[in-house]
Amino acid sequence: MTLDTYLKRDDAMSLTTLAAEMGVSKSRLSQLRDSTDWPPELALKAEEATCGEVSASHLSPIVARARQTGAAA
């Protein structure tokens, strides 16, 4: 799911809270909100901060490829 989809859920944390959990500014997170081409390190932080509700593989093609390669090994 995209970050935007997650944030629209009633039980989701706010953009401000999520940004603080991830250690990034609210404006940076707003820039990435609808994107599926995140920097891998931020995608992994988003996945961790949302307890896996937002998948880093969905946010970052690099993470997706790395996980596919790792699963094939």
PDB file of N, CA, C and O in Angstrom, chain B, residues numbered from 101:
ATOM      1  N   MET B 101       0.844  -1.175   0.000  1.00  0.00           N
ATOM      2  CA  MET B 101       0.000   0.000   0.000  1.00  0.00           C
ATOM      3  C   MET B 101       0.884   1.231   0.000  1.00  0.00           C
ATOM      4  O   MET B 101       1.981   1.216   0.558  1.00  0.00           O
ATOM      5  N   THR B 102       0.414   2.282  -0.618  1.00  0.00           N
ATOM      6  CA  THR B 102       1.167   3.534  -0.613  1.00  0.00           C
ATOM      7  C   THR B 102       1.020   4.208   0.746  1.00  0.00           C
ATOM      8  O   THR B 102       0.129   3.872   1.527  1.00  0.00           O
ATOM      9  N   LEU B 103       1.880   5.135   1.008  1.00  0.00           N
ATOM     10  CA  LEU B 103       1.787   5.886   2.251  1.00  0.00           C
ATOM     11  C   LEU B 103       0.474   6.652   2.301  1.00  0.00           C
ATOM     12  O   LEU B 103      -0.156   6.739   3.355  1.00  0.00           O
ATOM     13  N   ASP B 104       0.060   7.202   1.177  1.00  0.00           N
ATOM     14  CA  ASP B 104      -1.193   7.952   1.124  1.00  0.00           C
ATOM     15  C   ASP B 104      -2.372   7.070   1.534  1.00  0.00           C
ATOM     16  O   ASP B 104      -3.230   7.501   2.305  1.00  0.00           O
ATOM     17  N   THR B 105      -2.418   5.849   1.029  1.00  0.00           N
ATOM     18  CA  THR B 105      -3.487   4.914   1.393  1.00  0.00           C
ATOM     19  C   THR B 105      -3.453   4.629   2.887  1.00  0.00           C
ATOM     20  O   THR B 105      -4.494   4.623   3.543  1.00  0.00           O
ATOM     21  N   TYR B 106      -2.271   4.395   3.421  1.00  0.00           N
ATOM     22  CA  TYR B 106      -2.122   4.142   4.852  1.00  0.00           C
ATOM     23  C   TYR B 106      -2.630   5.318   5.676  1.00  0.00           C
ATOM     24  O   TYR B 106      -3.382   5.132   6.632  1.00  0.00           O
ATOM     25  N   LEU B 107      -2.219   6.527   5.306  1.00  0.00           N
ATOM     26  CA  LEU B 107      -2.583   7.712   6.087  1.00  0.00           C
ATOM     27  C   LEU B 107      -4.078   8.002   6.071  1.00  0.00           C
ATOM     28  O   LEU B 107      -4.581   8.673   6.972  1.00  0.00           O
ATOM     29  N   LYS B 108      -4.791   7.517   5.077  1.00  0.00           N
ATOM     30  CA  LYS B 108      -6.239   7.733   5.003  1.00  0.00           C
ATOM     31  C   LYS B 108      -7.018   6.803   5.928  1.00  0.00           C
ATOM     32  O   LYS B 108      -8.213   6.999   6.146  1.00  0.00           O
ATOM     33  N   ARG B 109      -6.354   5.807   6.463  1.00  0.00           N
ATOM     34  CA  ARG B 109      -7.026   4.871   7.370  1.00  0.00           C
ATOM     35  C   ARG B 109      -7.315   5.551   8.705  1.00  0.00           C
ATOM     36  O   ARG B 109      -6.545   6.393   9.167  1.00  0.00           O
ATOM     37  N   ASP B 110      -8.422   5.177   9.308  1.00  0.00           N
ATOM     38  CA  ASP B 110      -8.804   5.758  10.597  1.00  0.00           C
ATOM     39  C   ASP B 110      -7.810   5.429  11.710  1.00  0.00           C
ATOM     40  O   ASP B 110      -7.616   6.226  12.628  1.00  0.00           O
ATOM     41  N   ASP B 111      -7.186   4.266  11.628  1.00  0.00           N
ATOM     42  CA  ASP B 111      -6.282   3.838  12.694  1.00  0.00           C
ATOM     43  C   ASP B 111      -4.811   4.186  12.431  1.00  0.00           C
ATOM     44  O   ASP B 111      -3.932   3.766  13.183  1.00  0.00           O
ATOM     45  N   ALA B 112      -4.547   4.942  11.378  1.00  0.00           N
ATOM     46  CA  ALA B 112      -3.165   5.294  11.028  1.00  0.00           C
ATOM     47  C   ALA B 112      -2.654   6.453  11.878  1.00  0.00           C
ATOM     48  O   ALA B 112      -3.425   7.298  12.332  1.00  0.00           O
ATOM     49  N   MET B 113      -1.345   6.476  12.082  1.00  0.00           N
ATOM     50  CA  MET B 113      -0.763   7.631  12.764  1.00  0.00           C
ATOM     51  C   MET B 113      -0.745   8.819  11.804  1.00  0.00           C
ATOM     52  O   MET B 113      -0.856   8.645  10.590  1.00  0.00           O
ATOM     53  N   SER B 114      -0.610   9.991  12.336  1.00  0.00           N
ATOM     54  CA  SER B 114      -0.606  11.194  11.499  1.00  0.00           C
ATOM     55  C   SER B 114       0.707  11.304  10.727  1.00  0.00           C
ATOM     56  O   SER B 114       1.701  10.663  11.067  1.00  0.00           O
ATOM     57  N   LEU B 115       0.689  12.120   9.696  1.00  0.00           N
ATOM     58  CA  LEU B 115       1.893  12.361   8.900  1.00  0.00           C
ATOM     59  C   LEU B 115       3.005  12.920   9.782  1.00  0.00           C
ATOM     60  O   LEU B 115       4.165  12.530   9.646  1.00  0.00           O
ATOM     61  N   THR B 116       2.656  13.825  10.677  1.00  0.00           N
ATOM     62  CA  THR B 116       3.637  14.428  11.583  1.00  0.00           C
ATOM     63  C   THR B 116       4.264  13.377  12.494  1.00  0.00           C
ATOM     64  O   THR B 116       5.481  13.354  12.676  1.00  0.00           O
ATOM     65  N   THR B 117       3.437  12.516  13.062  1.00  0.00           N
ATOM     66  CA  THR B 117       3.928  11.465  13.953  1.00  0.00           C
ATOM     67  C   THR B 117       4.796  10.468  13.198  1.00  0.00           C
ATOM     68  O   THR B 117       5.855  10.063  13.678  1.00  0.00           O
ATOM     69  N   LEU B 118       4.341  10.078  12.016  1.00  0.00           N
ATOM     70  CA  LEU B 118       5.106   9.128  11.211  1.00  0.00           C
ATOM     71  C   LEU B 118       6.456   9.717  10.813  1.00  0.00           C
ATOM     72  O   LEU B 118       7.474   9.026  10.860  1.00  0.00           O
ATOM     73  N   ALA B 119       6.467  10.982  10.425  1.00  0.00           N
ATOM     74  CA  ALA B 119       7.726  11.644  10.067  1.00  0.00           C
ATOM     75  C   ALA B 119       8.694  11.619  11.249  1.00  0.00           C
ATOM     76  O   ALA B 119       9.881  11.339  11.079  1.00  0.00           O
ATOM     77  N   ALA B 120       8.188  11.911  12.436  1.00  0.00           N
ATOM     78  CA  ALA B 120       9.031  11.892  13.632  1.00  0.00           C
ATOM     79  C   ALA B 120       9.558  10.483  13.904  1.00  0.00           C
ATOM     80  O   ALA B 120      10.729  10.317  14.246  1.00  0.00           O
ATOM     81  N   GLU B 121       8.712   9.478  13.756  1.00  0.00           N
ATOM     82  CA  GLU B 121       9.124   8.079  13.954  1.00  0.00           C
ATOM     83  C   GLU B 121      10.228   7.682  12.977  1.00  0.00           C
ATOM     84  O   GLU B 121      11.129   6.916  13.319  1.00  0.00           O
ATOM     85  N   MET B 122      10.146   8.209  11.765  1.00  0.00           N
ATOM     86  CA  MET B 122      11.108   7.867  10.717  1.00  0.00           C
ATOM     87  C   MET B 122      12.360   8.735  10.756  1.00  0.00           C
ATOM     88  O   MET B 122      13.364   8.403  10.125  1.00  0.00           O
ATOM     89  N   GLY B 123      12.310   9.844  11.493  1.00  0.00           N
ATOM     90  CA  GLY B 123      13.451  10.745  11.573  1.00  0.00           C
ATOM     91  C   GLY B 123      13.615  11.631  10.351  1.00  0.00           C
ATOM     92  O   GLY B 123      14.732  12.010   9.997  1.00  0.00           O
ATOM     93  N   VAL B 124      12.491  11.964   9.700  1.00  0.00           N
ATOM     94  CA  VAL B 124      12.515  12.859   8.536  1.00  0.00           C
ATOM     95  C   VAL B 124      11.538  14.002   8.777  1.00  0.00           C
ATOM     96  O   VAL B 124      10.711  13.940   9.687  1.00  0.00           O
ATOM     97  N   SER B 125      11.637  15.036   7.965  1.00  0.00           N
ATOM     98  CA  SER B 125      10.717  16.161   8.116  1.00  0.00           C
ATOM     99  C   SER B 125       9.344  15.813   7.535  1.00  0.00           C
ATOM    100  O   SER B 125       9.216  14.955   6.661  1.00  0.00           O
ATOM    101  N   LYS B 126       8.350  16.488   8.034  1.00  0.00           N
ATOM    102  CA  LYS B 126       6.992  16.302   7.523  1.00  0.00           C
ATOM    103  C   LYS B 126       6.929  16.671   6.042  1.00  0.00           C
ATOM    104  O   LYS B 126       6.221  16.021   5.273  1.00  0.00           O
ATOM    105  N   SER B 127       7.660  17.707   5.639  1.00  0.00           N
ATOM    106  CA  SER B 127       7.631  18.125   4.234  1.00  0.00           C
ATOM    107  C   SER B 127       8.258  17.065   3.327  1.00  0.00           C
ATOM    108  O   SER B 127       7.775  16.844   2.216  1.00  0.00           O
ATOM    109  N   ARG B 128       9.322  16.409   3.783  1.00  0.00           N
ATOM    110  CA  ARG B 128       9.936  15.339   2.977  1.00  0.00           C
ATOM    111  C   ARG B 128       8.970  14.169   2.818  1.00  0.00           C
ATOM    112  O   ARG B 128       8.851  13.595   1.736  1.00  0.00           O
ATOM    113  N   LEU B 129       8.294  13.827   3.887  1.00  0.00           N
ATOM    114  CA  LEU B 129       7.332  12.730   3.825  1.00  0.00           C
ATOM    115  C   LEU B 129       6.155  13.094   2.926  1.00  0.00           C
ATOM    116  O   LEU B 129       5.619  12.235   2.226  1.00  0.00           O
ATOM    117  N   SER B 130       5.754  14.350   2.943  1.00  0.00           N
ATOM    118  CA  SER B 130       4.685  14.810   2.048  1.00  0.00           C
ATOM    119  C   SER B 130       5.094  14.673   0.586  1.00  0.00           C
ATOM    120  O   SER B 130       4.272  14.325  -0.262  1.00  0.00           O
ATOM    121  N   GLN B 131       6.359  14.945   0.291  1.00  0.00           N
ATOM    122  CA  GLN B 131       6.859  14.798  -1.079  1.00  0.00           C
ATOM    123  C   GLN B 131       6.758  13.351  -1.555  1.00  0.00           C
ATOM    124  O   GLN B 131       6.486  13.099  -2.728  1.00  0.00           O
ATOM    125  N   LEU B 132       6.973  12.416  -0.660  1.00  0.00           N
ATOM    126  CA  LEU B 132       6.993  10.997  -1.011  1.00  0.00           C
ATOM    127  C   LEU B 132       5.625  10.324  -0.914  1.00  0.00           C
ATOM    128  O   LEU B 132       5.463   9.179  -1.335  1.00  0.00           O
ATOM    129  N   ARG B 133       4.670  11.017  -0.375  1.00  0.00           N
ATOM    130  CA  ARG B 133       3.377  10.434  -0.008  1.00  0.00           C
ATOM    131  C   ARG B 133       2.750   9.533  -1.072  1.00  0.00           C
ATOM    132  O   ARG B 133       2.291   8.440  -0.742  1.00  0.00           O
ATOM    133  N   ASP B 134       2.718   9.949  -2.318  1.00  0.00           N
ATOM    134  CA  ASP B 134       2.094   9.171  -3.389  1.00  0.00           C
ATOM    135  C   ASP B 134       3.095   8.381  -4.225  1.00  0.00           C
ATOM    136  O   ASP B 134       2.704   7.678  -5.157  1.00  0.00           O
ATOM    137  N   SER B 135       4.349   8.488  -3.907  1.00  0.00           N
ATOM    138  CA  SER B 135       5.396   7.887  -4.732  1.00  0.00           C
ATOM    139  C   SER B 135       5.556   6.389  -4.475  1.00  0.00           C
ATOM    140  O   SER B 135       5.294   5.900  -3.376  1.00  0.00           O
ATOM    141  N   THR B 136       5.985   5.685  -5.498  1.00  0.00           N
ATOM    142  CA  THR B 136       6.394   4.287  -5.347  1.00  0.00           C
ATOM    143  C   THR B 136       7.850   4.141  -5.793  1.00  0.00           C
ATOM    144  O   THR B 136       8.268   3.076  -6.248  1.00  0.00           O
ATOM    145  N   ASP B 137       8.610   5.219  -5.657  1.00  0.00           N
ATOM    146  CA  ASP B 137      10.031   5.205  -5.995  1.00  0.00           C
ATOM    147  C   ASP B 137      10.829   5.884  -4.878  1.00  0.00           C
ATOM    148  O   ASP B 137      11.562   6.846  -5.109  1.00  0.00           O
ATOM    149  N   TRP B 138      10.667   5.364  -3.682  1.00  0.00           N
ATOM    150  CA  TRP B 138      11.321   5.918  -2.504  1.00  0.00           C
ATOM    151  C   TRP B 138      12.786   5.503  -2.440  1.00  0.00           C
ATOM    152  O   TRP B 138      13.164   4.465  -2.983  1.00  0.00           O
ATOM    153  N   PRO B 139      13.617   6.316  -1.774  1.00  0.00           N
ATOM    154  CA  PRO B 139      14.964   5.853  -1.443  1.00  0.00           C
ATOM    155  C   PRO B 139      14.832   4.620  -0.528  1.00  0.00           C
ATOM    156  O   PRO B 139      13.989   4.615   0.369  1.00  0.00           O
ATOM    157  N   PRO B 140      15.633   3.602  -0.738  1.00  0.00           N
ATOM    158  CA  PRO B 140      15.478   2.361   0.030  1.00  0.00           C
ATOM    159  C   PRO B 140      15.506   2.546   1.544  1.00  0.00           C
ATOM    160  O   PRO B 140      14.726   1.919   2.261  1.00  0.00           O
ATOM    161  N   GLU B 141      16.404   3.406   2.033  1.00  0.00           N
ATOM    162  CA  GLU B 141      16.507   3.563   3.485  1.00  0.00           C
ATOM    163  C   GLU B 141      15.239   4.166   4.082  1.00  0.00           C
ATOM    164  O   GLU B 141      14.853   3.810   5.195  1.00  0.00           O
ATOM    165  N   LEU B 142      14.591   5.067   3.360  1.00  0.00           N
ATOM    166  CA  LEU B 142      13.340   5.646   3.860  1.00  0.00           C
ATOM    167  C   LEU B 142      12.189   4.654   3.744  1.00  0.00           C
ATOM    168  O   LEU B 142      11.310   4.618   4.604  1.00  0.00           O
ATOM    169  N   ALA B 143      12.191   3.861   2.698  1.00  0.00           N
ATOM    170  CA  ALA B 143      11.151   2.835   2.547  1.00  0.00           C
ATOM    171  C   ALA B 143      11.218   1.844   3.705  1.00  0.00           C
ATOM    172  O   ALA B 143      10.186   1.450   4.248  1.00  0.00           O
ATOM    173  N   LEU B 144      12.418   1.445   4.080  1.00  0.00           N
ATOM    174  CA  LEU B 144      12.582   0.512   5.200  1.00  0.00           C
ATOM    175  C   LEU B 144      12.161   1.151   6.523  1.00  0.00           C
ATOM    176  O   LEU B 144      11.576   0.483   7.376  1.00  0.00           O
ATOM    177  N   LYS B 145      12.454   2.433   6.694  1.00  0.00           N
ATOM    178  CA  LYS B 145      12.019   3.137   7.906  1.00  0.00           C
ATOM    179  C   LYS B 145      10.500   3.234   7.968  1.00  0.00           C
ATOM    180  O   LYS B 145       9.912   3.093   9.040  1.00  0.00           O
ATOM    181  N   ALA B 146       9.858   3.475   6.823  1.00  0.00           N
ATOM    182  CA  ALA B 146       8.394   3.553   6.783  1.00  0.00           C
ATOM    183  C   ALA B 146       7.779   2.208   7.134  1.00  0.00           C
ATOM    184  O   ALA B 146       6.794   2.142   7.869  1.00  0.00           O
ATOM    185  N   GLU B 147       8.355   1.148   6.615  1.00  0.00           N
ATOM    186  CA  GLU B 147       7.854  -0.194   6.920  1.00  0.00           C
ATOM    187  C   GLU B 147       7.968  -0.476   8.418  1.00  0.00           C
ATOM    188  O   GLU B 147       7.033  -0.990   9.032  1.00  0.00           O
ATOM    189  N   GLU B 148       9.104  -0.140   8.993  1.00  0.00           N
ATOM    190  CA  GLU B 148       9.311  -0.367  10.421  1.00  0.00           C
ATOM    191  C   GLU B 148       8.357   0.482  11.262  1.00  0.00           C
ATOM    192  O   GLU B 148       7.749  -0.017  12.209  1.00  0.00           O
ATOM    193  N   ALA B 149       8.228   1.755  10.918  1.00  0.00           N
ATOM    194  CA  ALA B 149       7.389   2.672  11.698  1.00  0.00           C
ATOM    195  C   ALA B 149       5.910   2.298  11.646  1.00  0.00           C
ATOM    196  O   ALA B 149       5.164   2.571  12.586  1.00  0.00           O
ATOM    197  N   THR B 150       5.488   1.671  10.543  1.00  0.00           N
ATOM    198  CA  THR B 150       4.077   1.278  10.405  1.00  0.00           C
ATOM    199  C   THR B 150       3.862  -0.191  10.757  1.00  0.00           C
ATOM    200  O   THR B 150       2.805  -0.753  10.470  1.00  0.00           O
ATOM    201  N   CYS B 151       4.854  -0.804  11.373  1.00  0.00           N
ATOM    202  CA  CYS B 151       4.783  -2.225  11.759  1.00  0.00           C
ATOM    203  C   CYS B 151       4.421  -3.119  10.578  1.00  0.00           C
ATOM    204  O   CYS B 151       3.669  -4.083  10.722  1.00  0.00           O
ATOM    205  N   GLY B 152       4.962  -2.790   9.413  1.00  0.00           N
ATOM    206  CA  GLY B 152       4.746  -3.601   8.227  1.00  0.00           C
ATOM    207  C   GLY B 152       3.477  -3.306   7.459  1.00  0.00           C
ATOM    208  O   GLY B 152       3.228  -3.922   6.422  1.00  0.00           O
ATOM    209  N   GLU B 153       2.670  -2.379   7.943  1.00  0.00           N
ATOM    210  CA  GLU B 153       1.431  -2.032   7.233  1.00  0.00           C
ATOM    211  C   GLU B 153       1.740  -1.454   5.853  1.00  0.00           C
ATOM    212  O   GLU B 153       1.016  -1.703   4.889  1.00  0.00           O
ATOM    213  N   VAL B 154       2.811  -0.687   5.768  1.00  0.00           N
ATOM    214  CA  VAL B 154       3.293  -0.160   4.492  1.00  0.00           C
ATOM    215  C   VAL B 154       4.551  -0.957   4.155  1.00  0.00           C
ATOM    216  O   VAL B 154       5.515  -0.943   4.921  1.00  0.00           O
ATOM    217  N   SER B 155       4.550  -1.638   3.037  1.00  0.00           N
ATOM    218  CA  SER B 155       5.667  -2.494   2.654  1.00  0.00           C
ATOM    219  C   SER B 155       6.767  -1.697   1.947  1.00  0.00           C
ATOM    220  O   SER B 155       6.505  -0.956   1.000  1.00  0.00           O
ATOM    221  N   ALA B 156       7.985  -1.863   2.423  1.00  0.00           N
ATOM    222  CA  ALA B 156       9.128  -1.212   1.774  1.00  0.00           C
ATOM    223  C   ALA B 156       9.273  -1.688   0.334  1.00  0.00           C
ATOM    224  O   ALA B 156       9.714  -0.927  -0.527  1.00  0.00           O
ATOM    225  N   SER B 157       8.913  -2.916   0.069  1.00  0.00           N
ATOM    226  CA  SER B 157       8.985  -3.457  -1.296  1.00  0.00           C
ATOM    227  C   SER B 157       8.034  -2.736  -2.234  1.00  0.00           C
ATOM    228  O   SER B 157       8.322  -2.584  -3.421  1.00  0.00           O
ATOM    229  N   HIS B 158       6.907  -2.295  -1.708  1.00  0.00           N
ATOM    230  CA  HIS B 158       5.944  -1.563  -2.531  1.00  0.00           C
ATOM    231  C   HIS B 158       6.412  -0.127  -2.780  1.00  0.00           C
ATOM    232  O   HIS B 158       6.132   0.450  -3.831  1.00  0.00           O
ATOM    233  N   LEU B 159       7.115   0.434  -1.820  1.00  0.00           N
ATOM    234  CA  LEU B 159       7.555   1.825  -1.927  1.00  0.00           C
ATOM    235  C   LEU B 159       8.820   1.998  -2.753  1.00  0.00           C
ATOM    236  O   LEU B 159       9.009   3.033  -3.393  1.00  0.00           O
ATOM    237  N   SER B 160       9.682   0.998  -2.743  1.00  0.00           N
ATOM    238  CA  SER B 160      10.991   1.127  -3.387  1.00  0.00           C
ATOM    239  C   SER B 160      11.297  -0.077  -4.276  1.00  0.00           C
ATOM    240  O   SER B 160      11.394  -1.201  -3.784  1.00  0.00           O
ATOM    241  N   PRO B 161      11.448   0.148  -5.578  1.00  0.00           N
ATOM    242  CA  PRO B 161      11.813  -0.954  -6.474  1.00  0.00           C
ATOM    243  C   PRO B 161      13.147  -1.605  -6.091  1.00  0.00           C
ATOM    244  O   PRO B 161      13.348  -2.798  -6.322  1.00  0.00           O
ATOM    245  N   ILE B 162      14.043  -0.830  -5.515  1.00  0.00           N
ATOM    246  CA  ILE B 162      15.340  -1.374  -5.109  1.00  0.00           C
ATOM    247  C   ILE B 162      15.158  -2.392  -3.989  1.00  0.00           C
ATOM    248  O   ILE B 162      15.772  -3.459  -4.012  1.00  0.00           O
ATOM    249  N   VAL B 163      14.319  -2.069  -3.012  1.00  0.00           N
ATOM    250  CA  VAL B 163      14.044  -3.008  -1.923  1.00  0.00           C
ATOM    251  C   VAL B 163      13.344  -4.247  -2.475  1.00  0.00           C
ATOM    252  O   VAL B 163      13.668  -5.371  -2.091  1.00  0.00           O
ATOM    253  N   ALA B 164      12.392  -4.040  -3.369  1.00  0.00           N
ATOM    254  CA  ALA B 164      11.666  -5.173  -3.960  1.00  0.00           C
ATOM    255  C   ALA B 164      12.630  -6.116  -4.676  1.00  0.00           C
ATOM    256  O   ALA B 164      12.547  -7.332  -4.503  1.00  0.00           O
ATOM    257  N   ARG B 165      13.541  -5.568  -5.475  1.00  0.00           N
ATOM    258  CA  ARG B 165      14.510  -6.403  -6.199  1.00  0.00           C
ATOM    259  C   ARG B 165      15.444  -7.132  -5.235  1.00  0.00           C
ATOM    260  O   ARG B 165      15.746  -8.310  -5.425  1.00  0.00           O
ATOM    261  N   ALA B 166      15.891  -6.435  -4.218  1.00  0.00           N
ATOM    262  CA  ALA B 166      16.795  -7.050  -3.244  1.00  0.00           C
ATOM    263  C   ALA B 166      16.106  -8.202  -2.522  1.00  0.00           C
ATOM    264  O   ALA B 166      16.720  -9.241  -2.280  1.00  0.00           O
ATOM    265  N   ARG B 167      14.849  -8.024  -2.182  1.00  0.00           N
ATOM    266  CA  ARG B 167      14.117  -9.089  -1.492  1.00  0.00           C
ATOM    267  C   ARG B 167      13.844 -10.267  -2.420  1.00  0.00           C
ATOM    268  O   ARG B 167      13.870 -11.418  -1.984  1.00  0.00           O
ATOM    269  N   GLN B 168      13.584  -9.994  -3.681  1.00  0.00           N
ATOM    270  CA  GLN B 168      13.379 -11.082  -4.644  1.00  0.00           C
ATOM    271  C   GLN B 168      14.675 -11.859  -4.841  1.00  0.00           C
ATOM    272  O   GLN B 168      14.663 -13.088  -4.898  1.00  0.00           O
ATOM    273  N   THR B 169      15.774 -11.154  -4.945  1.00  0.00           N
ATOM    274  CA  THR B 169      17.073 -11.792  -5.118  1.00  0.00           C
ATOM    275  C   THR B 169      17.430 -12.612  -3.888  1.00  0.00           C
ATOM    276  O   THR B 169      17.944 -13.725  -3.998  1.00  0.00           O
ATOM    277  N   GLY B 170      17.153 -12.052  -2.718  1.00  0.00           N
ATOM    278  CA  GLY B 170      17.431 -12.758  -1.468  1.00  0.00           C
ATOM    279  C   GLY B 170      16.583 -14.000  -1.306  1.00  0.00           C
ATOM    280  O   GLY B 170      17.053 -15.005  -0.774  1.00  0.00           O
ATOM    281  N   ALA B 171      15.345 -13.949  -1.754  1.00  0.00           N
ATOM    282  CA  ALA B 171      14.441 -15.095  -1.649  1.00  0.00           C
ATOM    283  C   ALA B 171      14.848 -16.204  -2.608  1.00  0.00           C
ATOM    284  O   ALA B 171      14.617 -17.382  -2.337  1.00  0.00           O
ATOM    285  N   ALA B 172      15.453 -15.827  -3.725  1.00  0.00           N
ATOM    286  CA  ALA B 172      15.853 -16.813  -4.726  1.00  0.00           C
ATOM    287  C   ALA B 172      17.151 -17.524  -4.337  1.00  0.00           C
ATOM    288  O   ALA B 172      17.454 -18.602  -4.847  1.00  0.00           O
ATOM    289  N   ALA B 173      17.903 -16.915  -3.439  1.00  0.00           N
ATOM    290  CA  ALA B 173      19.207 -17.485  -3.063  1.00  0.00           C
ATOM    291  C   ALA B 173      19.081 -18.684  -2.156  1.00  0.00           C
ATOM    292  O   ALA B 173      20.091 -19.266  -1.759  1.00  0.00           O
TER     293      ALA B 173
END
